[in-house]
Amino acid sequence: MSNVSHAADWIGERRADNVALAPRISEDWLSLIIGLLIFALALAGLANTNLLGWVVTTSVWTNLGQALKTASNSYGALGGVGALVATYVALLVVLGAAALALKSDLKKFALAFTAVFWLAYASWIVGNFANFAAVTPAELQKFGINWSLKLTNEGGYIFALLAGLVVANVFPRFAENIKDAVKPELYIKVAIVILGGVFAVTAAGKLNLASSLLIRGVAAIVEAYLIYWSVVYLIARTWFGFSREWAAPLASGISICGVSAAIATGGAIRARPMVPVLVSSLVVIFAVVEVLILPFIAQTFLSHEPLVAGAWMGLAVKTDGAAVAAGGITESLILAQNAAEGVKYQAGWILGTTATIKVFIDIFIGVWAFVLGYIWTNHINATGEMAKAHEIWERFPKFIIGFIVTFAAGLYLALATPADIAAKVPAAIGEANTFRVIFFILTFFSIGVLSNFKRLWAEGIGKLAAVYFVSLFGFVIWVGLLISWLFFAGIKPPLAS
């Protein structure tokens, strides 16, 4: 552990030096604000005012000139390239304002985001190439091709992830230069806020099924994590000899929700700052591995149990970004395989199940952090200072509020408004969903850029990695699969009309 301690102490010193630069607002609050802003602008379409139709969208292509277009035909004169430039400028302005609120250097952020956006979106365009994305025989015929990987257009997420990995491991100096705009947690949280409304529109058509998923998701999480945390903590303490200070963040990072859980737990037990930082580094690496492997395992063995697959991604893959990303890839692969067999399910249910699981897990983080904070403060490192109830709110992931708000608003608009307004809801929220896709792309690319395997290994985190590997692949993934099967087997998404 000497190398770990050395690297950790250096990180701790850097953190102390930057205390004076504490941001005015957290990324969590910013994700809530940005997500709600996009959602609100999209709803202007219900009043026949299209404010977001200029955003770029990408179609499956063989002719690159036809790959890009605007989300709404009313902005068609802008053209595909014009829409892409407009989208870049709009995101640069909004996220640049967020960077200022976080007390980041605006010039550095702008330059870094320019590189991140164009590399990430270029990856998305490549992923939409017909030989990668076309699925059905009709599509193969349409594009005049005789083979395809059948990844669907969302296979572009994989290309964005791979592009990020290339940047991190082949061009590490460049990766360091763009780190100011590599913010996967911010991007995915914005996407999840928007996803609440998207999932609401999907759920409105099958409300009983959606309610069942919510109930089953909560039950699965409680059962899974009462098992997960205690076993991982025991392994770290007894098998690998870690102190409580290391074992608790490791247990939370591996068993609950990766980065957010490790950081929340570290704060709750008053661990040194470098402890959750190093655990979080491992979380990112293993999340990448899971995203690259688990969706394809799910396609192979769970194609006829699609909601089991969706729940499994939520329970097994750590960090919000990687989990929801894995859910998106899994949905694409399973829907494509079933479509090839003549069964066409509605899109959104597999990803919605993953997202729902992750949302309840994130809520669980705040509760669990408070429980650990109470135990550590009053029984392990007793200082005479009682833990405060308001700490639950301080550690509660604020973007979850956004998911709940957009879900409730979307459900209300789809089910409780006059028919002429309700009919406009899918198109309006669909434009917000286009932004959700773009934030997903940025998330995938960012996760890859953060995964410099050589540097992290050089910092001496092999022993931490061993705990993570044994726990994750030894039982967390498989317990998650078992619990997903117990609660979601036999439940199918609605068929596409």
C-alpha positions in Angstrom: 0.0 0.0 0.0 3.0 2.4 0.1 2.6 3.5 -3.6 -1.2 3.9 -3.0 -0.5 6.1 0.1 2.1 8.2 -1.8 -0.2 8.8 -4.7 -3.1 9.4 -2.3 -1.1 11.9 -0.2 -0.2 13.8 -3.4 -3.9 13.9 -4.4 -4.8 15.0 -0.9 -2.3 17.9 -1.0 -3.6 19.0 -4.4 -7.1 19.0 -3.0 -6.0 21.1 0.0 -4.3 23.6 -2.3 -7.5 24.1 -4.2 -9.8 24.6 -1.2 -9.9 28.4 -2.0 -11.2 27.5 -5.5 -14.3 25.8 -4.1 -17.1 26.2 -6.7 -20.2 28.3 -6.1 -22.5 25.4 -6.9 -22.0 21.6 -7.3 -22.1 19.6 -10.5 -25.1 17.8 -9.1 -27.2 21.1 -8.9 -25.9 22.2 -12.3 -27.1 18.9 -13.9 -30.5 19.5 -12.4 -30.7 23.1 -13.7 -29.4 22.3 -17.2 -31.7 19.2 -17.6 -34.8 21.1 -16.4 -33.9 24.0 -18.7 -33.7 21.7 -21.8 -36.9 20.0 -20.8 -38.7 23.3 -20.3 -37.6 24.7 -23.6 -38.8 21.5 -25.3 -42.3 21.9 -23.8 -42.7 25.2 -25.6 -43.6 23.0 -28.5 -47.0 22.4 -26.8 -47.7 26.1 -27.4 -46.7 25.7 -31.1 -43.3 27.4 -30.4 -40.5 25.2 -31.5 -37.3 26.3 -29.6 -35.2 23.2 -29.9 -35.9 21.9 -33.4 -32.5 23.1 -34.6 -30.6 20.5 -32.6 -28.7 18.0 -34.8 -29.7 14.4 -35.2 -27.9 11.6 -37.0 -29.4 9.0 -39.2 -28.0 5.6 -40.4 -26.1 6.4 -43.6 -23.9 5.3 -46.5 -23.7 8.8 -48.0 -22.1 11.0 -45.4 -23.8 14.0 -46.8 -27.2 12.6 -45.7 -26.1 11.6 -42.2 -27.0 14.8 -40.4 -30.2 16.8 -40.2 -32.2 19.0 -37.8 -34.5 17.4 -35.3 -37.5 19.3 -36.7 -38.3 19.9 -40.4 -39.3 23.5 -39.5 -35.5 24.2 -39.2 -34.6 22.2 -42.3 -33.1 25.2 -44.1 -30.3 25.2 -41.5 -29.0 21.9 -42.9 -27.2 19.1 -41.2 -23.8 20.8 -40.8 -25.5 24.0 -39.7 -27.5 22.1 -37.1 -24.3 20.4 -35.8 -22.5 23.8 -35.5 -25.6 25.3 -33.8 -25.7 22.4 -31.3 -22.0 22.8 -30.5 -22.4 26.6 -30.0 -25.5 26.2 -27.8 -23.8 23.5 -25.6 -20.6 25.6 -25.4 -22.6 28.5 -24.1 -24.6 26.6 -21.5 -21.8 24.4 -20.3 -19.4 27.3 -20.4 -21.7 29.1 -17.9 -21.6 25.9 -15.8 -17.8 26.0 -15.9 -17.8 29.5 -14.6 -20.2 28.5 -11.8 -17.7 25.7 -11.0 -14.9 28.3 -11.0 -13.1 26.6 -13.9 -11.0 28.5 -16.4 -13.4 29.5 -19.1 -10.8 29.6 -21.9 -9.4 26.2 -21.0 -12.9 24.7 -20.8 -13.9 26.2 -24.1 -10.9 24.8 -25.9 -11.2 21.4 -24.2 -15.0 21.2 -24.8 -14.4 21.9 -28.5 -12.2 18.9 -28.8 -14.4 16.7 -26.7 -17.6 17.6 -28.6 -16.2 17.2 -32.1 -14.3 13.9 -31.3 -17.3 12.5 -29.5 -19.9 13.4 -32.2 -17.6 12.2 -35.0 -17.5 8.9 -33.2 -21.3 8.9 -33.1 -21.5 9.6 -36.9 -19.1 6.7 -37.6 -21.2 4.4 -35.4 -24.2 5.3 -37.6 -22.5 4.0 -40.7 -24.9 1.5 -42.3 -22.5 -1.5 -42.1 -22.4 -1.0 -38.4 -25.9 0.1 -37.6 -28.4 -1.4 -40.1 -30.5 -4.2 -38.5 -33.3 -5.5 -40.6 -33.1 -7.1 -44.1 -35.2 -4.1 -45.4 -32.5 -1.7 -44.1 -29.8 -3.8 -45.7 -31.7 -3.6 -49.0 -32.4 0.1 -48.6 -28.7 0.9 -48.2 -27.5 -1.6 -50.8 -25.3 -3.6 -48.5 -25.1 -7.3 -47.8 -23.7 -7.3 -44.3 -23.9 -5.3 -41.1 -22.8 -5.7 -37.4 -26.4 -4.8 -36.5 -25.5 -2.6 -33.6 -28.3 -0.1 -34.4 -27.4 3.6 -34.4 -26.8 3.5 -30.7 -23.8 1.3 -31.3 -22.2 4.7 -31.8 -21.9 4.9 -28.1 -19.4 2.1 -28.3 -17.4 4.0 -30.9 -17.4 7.1 -28.6 -16.1 5.0 -25.7 -13.4 3.4 -27.9 -12.4 6.8 -29.1 -12.0 8.0 -25.5 -9.9 5.0 -24.7 -7.6 5.6 -27.6 -7.2 9.3 -26.5 -6.4 8.2 -22.9 -4.0 5.4 -23.6 -2.3 6.5 -26.9 -2.4 10.2 -26.5 -2.2 10.8 -22.7 -0.8 14.4 -23.1 -3.8 15.3 -25.2 -6.1 13.7 -22.7 -4.6 15.8 -20.0 -5.1 18.9 -22.0 -8.8 18.3 -22.5 -9.6 17.2 -18.9 -11.4 20.4 -18.1 -14.3 19.3 -20.3 -14.2 15.6 -19.4 -17.1 15.5 -17.0 -19.0 12.2 -17.3 -20.9 12.6 -14.1 -22.2 16.0 -15.1 -23.2 14.8 -18.6 -24.9 11.7 -17.5 -26.9 13.4 -14.8 -28.2 16.0 -17.3 -29.2 13.1 -19.5 -31.0 11.3 -16.7 -33.0 14.4 -15.8 -34.2 14.5 -19.4 -34.7 10.8 -19.5 -37.4 11.1 -16.8 -39.7 12.8 -19.3 -38.8 10.5 -22.1 -39.6 7.4 -19.9 -42.8 9.1 -18.8 -44.1 9.3 -22.4 -43.1 5.6 -22.9 -44.8 4.6 -19.6 -48.0 6.5 -20.2 -49.1 3.9 -22.8 -48.6 1.1 -20.3 -49.1 2.6 -16.9 -49.7 -0.7 -15.0 -46.5 -2.2 -16.4 -44.5 0.9 -15.4 -45.9 0.9 -11.9 -44.9 -2.8 -11.6 -41.3 -2.0 -12.7 -41.0 0.7 -10.0 -42.2 -1.6 -7.2 -40.0 -4.5 -8.4 -37.0 -2.1 -8.8 -37.2 -0.9 -5.2 -37.5 -4.4 -3.9 -34.6 -5.7 -6.0 -32.3 -2.8 -4.8 -33.0 -3.3 -1.1 -32.4 -7.1 -1.4 -29.3 -6.7 -3.5 -27.5 -4.1 -1.5 -28.1 -5.6 1.9 -26.1 -8.5 0.5 -23.6 -6.6 -1.6 -22.2 -4.1 0.9 -21.7 -6.4 3.9 -19.9 -9.0 1.8 -17.6 -6.6 0.0 -16.7 -4.9 3.3 -15.9 -8.3 4.8 -13.7 -9.3 1.9 -11.8 -6.0 2.1 -11.2 -6.3 5.8 -10.5 -10.0 6.3 -9.0 -11.2 3.0 -7.0 -8.1 2.1 -6.4 -6.5 5.4 -7.7 -3.0 4.6 -8.6 -0.6 7.4 -12.2 0.6 7.9 -11.3 3.9 6.3 -10.5 2.0 3.0 -13.0 -0.9 3.3 -16.1 1.3 3.7 -15.6 3.4 0.5 -14.5 0.3 -1.3 -17.7 -1.5 -0.3 -19.9 1.4 -1.3 -18.1 2.0 -4.6 -18.3 -1.7 -5.6 -21.7 -2.5 -4.3 -23.8 0.6 -4.5 -23.1 3.1 -7.3 -19.5 3.6 -8.0 -18.1 7.2 -7.9 -21.0 8.9 -6.1 -21.2 6.2 -3.4 -17.5 6.1 -2.8 -17.3 9.9 -2.4 -20.4 10.1 -0.3 -19.2 7.3 2.0 -15.7 8.8 2.3 -17.3 12.1 3.4 -19.7 10.3 5.8 -17.0 8.5 7.7 -14.6 11.5 7.4 -12.0 9.5 5.4 -9.0 11.3 4.0 -9.9 12.8 0.6 -7.6 10.6 -1.4 -9.4 7.4 -0.3 -12.6 7.9 -2.4 -10.5 9.5 -5.2 -8.5 6.3 -5.7 -11.5 4.1 -5.3 -13.3 6.2 -7.9 -10.5 5.7 -10.3 -11.0 2.0 -10.1 -14.7 2.4 -10.5 -14.2 4.1 -13.8 -11.9 1.4 -15.1 -14.1 -1.5 -14.2 -17.2 0.3 -15.4 -15.6 0.5 -18.9 -14.8 -3.2 -18.8 -18.4 -4.0 -17.8 -19.9 -1.7 -20.5 -17.7 -3.5 -23.1 -18.7 -7.0 -21.9 -22.0 -7.3 -20.1 -24.4 -6.0 -22.8 -23.2 -8.7 -25.2 -23.6 -11.4 -22.6 -27.1 -10.1 -22.0 -27.8 -10.2 -25.7 -26.6 -13.8 -25.9 -28.4 -15.2 -22.9 -31.2 -12.8 -22.0 -32.6 -11.7 -25.4 -36.0 -13.3 -24.5 -36.0 -11.7 -21.0 -35.3 -8.1 -22.0 -36.3 -6.5 -18.7 -34.1 -8.9 -16.7 -31.3 -7.7 -18.9 -32.2 -4.0 -18.2 -32.4 -4.5 -14.5 -29.1 -6.5 -14.5 -27.3 -3.5 -16.1 -28.6 -1.3 -13.3 -27.6 -3.6 -10.5 -24.3 -4.7 -11.9 -22.6 -1.8 -13.7 -21.2 0.9 -11.5 -21.5 4.7 -12.0 -24.6 6.3 -13.5 -23.0 7.0 -16.8 -21.7 3.4 -17.4 -24.9 1.8 -16.1 -27.3 3.8 -18.2 -24.9 3.5 -21.2 -24.9 -0.2 -20.7 -28.6 -0.2 -20.6 -28.8 1.7 -23.9 -26.4 -0.7 -25.6 -28.3 -3.7 -24.2 -31.6 -2.3 -25.4 -30.2 -1.8 -28.9 -28.7 -5.3 -29.1 -31.7 -7.1 -27.7 -34.3 -5.1 -29.7 -32.3 -5.8 -32.9 -32.1 -9.5 -32.2 -35.8 -9.8 -31.4 -36.7 -7.7 -34.5 -34.6 -10.1 -36.6 -36.7 -12.9 -35.1 -39.9 -11.1 -36.0 -40.7 -9.7 -32.5 -40.6 -5.9 -32.3 -40.8 -4.5 -28.8 -41.3 -0.8 -28.0 -38.1 1.0 -27.5 -37.4 2.6 -24.1 -38.5 -0.1 -21.7 -35.1 -1.9 -21.2 -33.2 1.4 -20.8 -36.1 2.7 -18.6 -35.7 -0.3 -16.3 -31.9 0.3 -16.0 -32.4 4.0 -15.4 -35.2 3.4 -12.8 -32.9 0.9 -10.9 -30.1 3.5 -10.9 -32.3 6.3 -9.7 -33.4 4.3 -6.7 -29.8 3.2 -6.1 -28.8 6.9 -6.1 -31.5 7.7 -3.5 -30.1 4.8 -1.5 -26.7 6.4 -1.5 -27.9 9.4 0.6 -29.7 7.2 3.1 -26.7 4.8 3.4 -24.2 7.6 3.7 -26.2 9.0 6.6 -26.4 5.6 8.3 -22.6 5.1 8.0 -22.0 8.7 9.1 -24.1 8.1 12.2 -22.3 4.8 13.0 -18.8 6.2 12.4 -19.5 9.5 14.3 -21.1 7.9 17.3 -19.5 4.4 17.6 -16.3 4.0 15.6 -14.6 7.4 15.6 -16.7 8.9 18.4 -16.0 12.6 18.7 -19.0 13.6 20.8 -20.5 15.3 17.8 -23.8 13.7 16.8 -24.6 13.2 13.1 -27.2 15.6 11.8 -30.4 14.6 10.0 -29.8 17.3 7.4 -26.8 15.4 6.1 -29.1 13.1 4.2 -30.2 16.2 2.2 -26.6 17.3 1.8 -25.6 14.0 0.3 -28.8 13.3 -1.6 -28.1 13.3 -5.4 -30.0 16.5 -6.5 -30.3 15.4 -10.1 -32.8 12.7 -8.9 -35.2 15.6 -8.2 -34.9 16.5 -11.9 -35.7 12.9 -13.0 -38.8 12.9 -10.7 -40.0 16.3 -11.9 -39.6 15.5 -15.6 -41.2 12.1 -15.2 -44.2 13.5 -13.3 -44.6 16.4 -15.8 -44.3 14.1 -18.8 -46.8 11.6 -17.3 -49.3 14.5 -16.5 -49.0 16.0 -19.9 -49.5 12.7 -21.6 -52.4 11.5 -19.5 -54.2 14.5 -18.0 -54.3 17.2 -20.6 -56.7 17.7 -23.5 -56.2 15.5 -26.5 -54.8 18.2 -28.8 -52.1 19.0 -26.2 -51.4 15.4 -25.3 -50.9 14.6 -29.0 -48.0 17.1 -29.1 -46.2 15.7 -26.1 -44.2 12.9 -27.8 -42.7 15.2 -30.4 -41.9 18.0 -27.9 -40.2 15.6 -25.5 -38.6 13.9 -28.4 -36.5 17.0 -29.1 -35.4 17.0 -25.5 -34.5 13.4 -26.0 -32.2 14.4 -28.9 -30.2 16.4 -26.3 -30.3 13.4 -24.0 -28.6 11.3 -26.8 -25.9 14.0 -27.2 -25.1 14.0 -23.4 -24.9 10.2 -23.6 -22.3 10.5 -26.4 -20.3 13.0 -24.3 -20.5 10.6 -21.3 -19.2 7.6 -23.2 -16.3 9.6 -24.6 -15.5 11.1 -21.2 -15.5 7.7 -19.5 -13.0 6.5 -22.1 -10.7 9.5 -21.6 -10.6 8.9 -17.9 -9.4 5.4 -18.3 -5.6 5.6 -18.6 -4.8 2.1 -17.5 -1.0 2.5 -17.4 -1.1 5.6 -15.2 -3.5 4.1 -12.7 -1.5 0.9 -12.4 1.7 2.9 -11.9 0.1 4.6 -8.9 0.1 1.3 -7.1 -3.6 0.5 -6.9 -3.1 -3.2 -7.7 -4.3 -4.3 -4.3 -7.4 -2.2 -4.4 -8.0 -3.5 -7.9 -7.8 -7.1 -6.6 -10.5 -6.4 -4.1 -12.6 -4.9 -6.8 -12.0 -7.7 -9.2 -12.8 -10.5 -6.7 -15.9 -8.8 -5.4 -17.3 -7.6 -8.7 -16.7 -10.7 -10.9 -16.8 -13.1 -8.0 -20.4 -12.4 -6.8 -21.7 -8.9 -7.3 -22.5 -9.3 -11.0 -24.0 -12.8 -10.5 -26.1 -11.9 -7.5 -27.3 -8.9 -9.5 -28.3 -11.3 -12.3 -30.1 -13.7 -9.9 -32.1 -10.9 -8.2 -33.0 -9.4 -11.6 -34.3 -12.7 -12.7 -36.3 -13.2 -9.5 -38.0 -9.9 -9.9 -38.3 -9.3 -13.6 -38.4 -12.7 -15.3 -41.4 -13.2 -17.5 -42.2 -9.5 -17.8 -42.0 -8.3 -21.4 -42.0 -4.8 -22.9 -45.1 -3.9 -24.9 -45.0 -4.8 -28.6 -44.4 -1.9 -31.0 -47.5 -0.9 -32.8 
